[in-house]
Amino acid sequence: MDTTILIKAHDRPACLQRLVSSLAQHAPEYPVYIHDDGRAPSYAQDPPENVALYHYSPDDIGLSAGRNFLLDHCPTEFFVTMDDDFVMLPETDLGALVQWVRSGLYDLAGGALRFQGRVYHYEGFLELEGGTLKCSSRSQDIVPQRCDVVLNFFAARTDLVRHLRWDPQFEMGEHLDFFLRAMGYVPGGPLGKRVLRVGYVPHVAADHRPEDTSGGYKAAREEKADRCRRRFQAKWGITSIRGQLQ
């Protein structure tokens, strides 16, 4: 097996357990690596057999640092990353995502998400011009295509993403920073050579089933998101964002 599933988890044990169960059912050939920094372990005893690495840390190190930890421990040529509140469906073909990367056409290939019956693509193009970040999407297309940004549901070459990594100052909200740097952007500098060739594979979709995040969890998450949004804008000198990804 040349591919490992990487999952960063935090304080959503029921979601994580549901995702791991769906992977065991629909993608049992893939070993699963998990970094969990929630307030308590998601698994009180040994995790299921398809989980080859379960690392629990009582310190909330954040999404980016957790993904970097998993990346450093990934033993395979390719990996697939996903959020802990996703669910694999019988028709979710992870192998198709990996194959687009294995073929050499893309270095990173992302899929779509389904939520309450609607398909979310969140793919498209980014352009940084002065203090303005421009976002555009062509999500009406239904064939694999080149783009600049995809969802946090993608397959990629381990060695190339290890070179890029996620910026650990972003405990969450790391998405646009990662893909701007993948394009070759450098904060305060001109657009350089593209680091990752990114593709979108719309026929590969997972289900998004977030749990109720009312109460303290929701408040803490919103505070963290706001803090990371300000860090992102400061890092890149962004004063406005135009357009949106759909």
N, C-alpha and C positions, 0 to 999 in steps of 0.2 A: 504493500500500500504506500502510495507516494503523497497522500493528502491527509492532513489533520484538521479537525474542527476546533476552532478557538472561540471560547465563550467567556466574556468578562461578566461577572454576576455581582449584584449588590442589593441586598434586602428584598429580594423577590423570590423566596425559596420555592413557592408553589409554581411560579412561572418557570423557573429553572428546571425543576423536576419534570414539569410537563414537556418542556423542550427536549430534555435528554431522553425521555420516554419516546417522544415522536421520532427522534433520531435512531433509537434502538429499533423501532418498528419499521421505519421507511428508509434508513440509510445505515444499516448495521455494520457495513464494511469499514466505516470511518472511525478511527479512534478519536475520542473527545478529550480536550484539555480545557480545564476550567480554572479561572482565578476568581475567588470569592472573597470580597472584603466587606461583607455585611456585618451587622451587629452580632449575628450568631451564624454558625455554619448552616448551610442549606441541607447538608447531610449529617445527621447525628451519628450515623454509623457509616460503614463503607458504601461508597457510591455504586451505581449499577456497573455491570461488567464492561459496557462500552466506554466508560470513563477511564481513560488510561492515566490521566493526571488530574487530581483535584487538590488545589492549593488554597488553603484558607489563611487569610491574614486578618487579624482583629483591627488593623489600622486601615482606615479608608484612604487608600492611595490614589483613587480616582480611575476613571475609565482609560485614559491614555497610558498611565504607568502600568495598569493591569494588563493591557493589551501588549505593551512592550515586554512584560514579564513572559507572557505566553509565547510571544514571537521568539524570544531568546531561548526558550525551551522546546520549540517546535523542531522535531527531528526529521521532517519530511520536506521535499522539494516545493510542495504547494500547501496552501492552507485555505480554509473557508472560515470567515468570521461572521458572526451574527449576534444580535442582541438576545438577552435572556428571556424576553417576552414574545419571541417568535415561536411558531409551531410549524414543523415540516408536515406536508400533506403527501398523500400517496403519489400525486403527480409532480411533487417537487424534485426535479432532477438535478441534484448537486453535481453529478458527473458531467452534465452538460456545461455548467459554469467552469469546472476544472478543465474540460477539454478545450474550451476556447483559449485558456491560458497555455495549456500544454502544447497547443498547435503553434504557438509563437506569434499569433496575430495580436494578442493582447498580453500585457503583463498583469492586468487586473480586470476581472469581468464581474459585473454586478447584476443582480436580478431585481425583480419587482416584489411588492408586498400587497397582500389583500387585507382589507380591513372593513368589516361589516358589509361585505358584498362588493366593495369598490376596489379597483386596482390602483395602487399608488406607484408611480414610476420614479419620481425624484431624480431624474437623470437630466443632463443637459450640459451647458457650457458656462464658463466663468471668464470674466475679463476684468482685470484690475486696472483702472485708469485714474491716476491721481488718488484722491480720497474716495472714489466711488467704485464699489464692487457691482458689476453688472451680471445678472443671472438670466439665462434663457433656457427653454426646454422645447423639445420636439417629441413629446411623449405620445403623440398620436401615431408615430411610426411603430410597426410591429415586427421589425426585423432587427437582428443584431447590428450594432452601429458603434462607431467611435464617438466618444464624448469626453468631457472633462471631469464629471462628478457622477457618482451613483450612490445608492443607499448603503448603509452599513450591513449589507448582505452581499458579500462578494468573495470570489476566489482570487488568489494572487500568488505570485512567485515569492517564496519566503526570503530568498537572498536579497531581492531588490527592495522589498518592504523593510527588511532589517536595516538597509542603508538609509532609508527615508525616516522610518519610525514615526511614532506619534509624539507630539510635544507634551511632556508631562505636566506643564502648567495648566493644561486644560483637563480638569477633572471630569468634565463633560463638555458638550458643545465643541468637540474637536474636529468636526466634520469638514467644514470649509477650509480650515487651516491645513489639514492633511492634503486635501486635493489641490489647493493652490500650490503647495510645495511640490506635489507630484507633477504639476504642469511645468515647473521650473521657475516659479516666482520665488524671489527672495525679498524679505521685508526691507523696504527702503531702496531696493535695487531694481534693475530692469528684468524683464522676462528672459530667463536663460534656457538651456537645453531641457527638454522634457525628461523627467525622471521615470515616469510610468506611462505606458500606453494603456489608456482606460477604455473599456468597452461595456456596452449595455446589452444584456440578453433578456428581452422582455418576456419570453415564454417560460422562464424559470421563476416561479413565485412561491414565497412562503406566506403563512398566515400571521398577521399581527394581532395578538390578543393581550393587550395591556390590562393589568388588574387595576382595581380602584385604588387611586393614590391620594385619597383624602387624608386629612389630618397632618401629623408631624412629618411623615415621609414626603408628602407633596410640598409642604412649606420649605423643607430643607432642600429639596430638589430644585424648586424655583429660585431659591436664594443662590444656590450653586450655579445654576444656569445663567443668572443675571451677572454674577461675578465673572464667569468665563466669557460671557459675551463682551463685557467691557475689556477684558484682557485681549480678546481677539481683535477688537477694533483698535486698541492701542498698539498692538504688535504690528498691524498692517497699515496703520494710519488711515483707517476707514471712517469716513464721516457719514456716508449714506450707502444704502443698498437698493439697487433698482432691479425690478423684475422679480421673478420667483421660479423655483423649480417645482414641477408638478408630478 
